[in-house]
């Protein structure tokens, strides 16, 4: 887990490094141990107000695809630099017309030890056609919990950040810790 200050520096680095015309707005930069995900808002396609839903959906899909292809080289250059600097893979996505699309993202393996009742839950999801595999079923469960517990998870993350600040003030803390090696170029 990273501190709020590290998260702000990371977001600031991307805000300063991205070409000015890449996104209308940098909406989100998230980070975990393996990956940094950068999401920006792009312009919606120009349609008449009475455009049918199918036309609107097709226009949004092709706008996202056009952006992805047109900006690939610029995004890859920024990603290479960020991956070297922050030692994490960089993934990209956009928001367009109320829709979010992720281009690529890391699917990190997670070791689990589930007892039979938990495995049966996953197997039921597979049998019901909700998931293709236990891994897919576990990801589905995590998304479901995330959707229904966002407030609780946010409070837990805040608590963890407080614990990190308190630990940093402990007797083993160095008085002036310079920048972390990953902050240096």
C-alpha positions, 0 to 999 in steps of 0.5 A, spaced: 500 500 500 502 506 498 501 513 502 496 518 500 503 523 498 506 517 494 499 517 490 499 524 489 506 524 487 504 519 482 498 522 479 502 529 479 507 525 475 502 523 470 499 529 469 505 533 468 508 527 463 502 526 459 501 530 452 496 536 453 492 533 448 491 526 450 485 527 454 480 532 456 481 530 463 485 525 467 480 522 471 483 517 475 490 514 477 490 508 481 496 503 483 497 497 487 503 492 488 503 490 480 500 496 476 498 503 475 492 504 471 491 511 468 484 513 465 482 519 462 476 522 459 475 523 451 471 527 447 464 524 445 462 523 438 457 528 435 451 525 434 444 528 434 440 528 440 435 524 438 440 518 435 438 511 437 441 507 442 444 503 437 447 508 433 450 512 440 453 505 442 456 504 436 459 511 435 462 511 443 465 504 441 468 506 435 471 513 438 474 509 444 477 504 438 480 510 434 483 513 440 486 507 442 489 506 436 491 513 434 495 514 441 498 508 442 505 510 441 504 516 445 501 512 451 507 506 450 512 512 451 509 514 457 508 507 460 515 505 458 518 511 462 513 510 468 514 502 468 522 504 469 521 509 474 515 506 478 517 499 477 510 497 475 506 495 469 502 501 466 495 500 464 490 505 460 483 506 459 478 512 457 471 514 459 467 517 454 459 518 454 458 515 461 462 509 459 469 506 461 473 502 457 480 499 459 485 497 454 489 492 457 490 491 464 494 486 469 491 479 471 495 478 477 495 471 480 493 470 487 494 464 491 488 462 495 487 456 500 479 455 500 475 450 504 470 446 501 464 450 502 468 456 499 470 452 493 462 450 492 460 457 492 465 458 486 463 451 483 456 453 483 457 460 479 461 456 474 455 451 473 450 457 473 454 460 467 456 466 471 463 464 470 468 460 466 473 457 471 474 458 479 479 464 477 473 467 474 468 466 479 473 468 484 474 475 480 466 475 480 465 475 487 471 480 489 467 485 484 460 483 487 463 485 494 467 491 492 460 494 489 457 493 495 462 495 500 465 501 497 464 505 503 467 500 508 473 499 504 474 506 503 474 507 511 478 501 511 484 504 507 483 510 511 485 506 517 491 503 514 494 510 511 493 512 519 497 506 521 502 507 516 503 514 519 503 512 526 508 507 524 513 512 520 513 516 527 515 510 531 522 509 534 525 506 528 523 512 524 529 516 521 529 523 522 529 525 514 528 519 510 530 522 503 526 520 496 525 513 495 529 510 490 523 509 485 522 516 486 529 518 482 530 517 475 
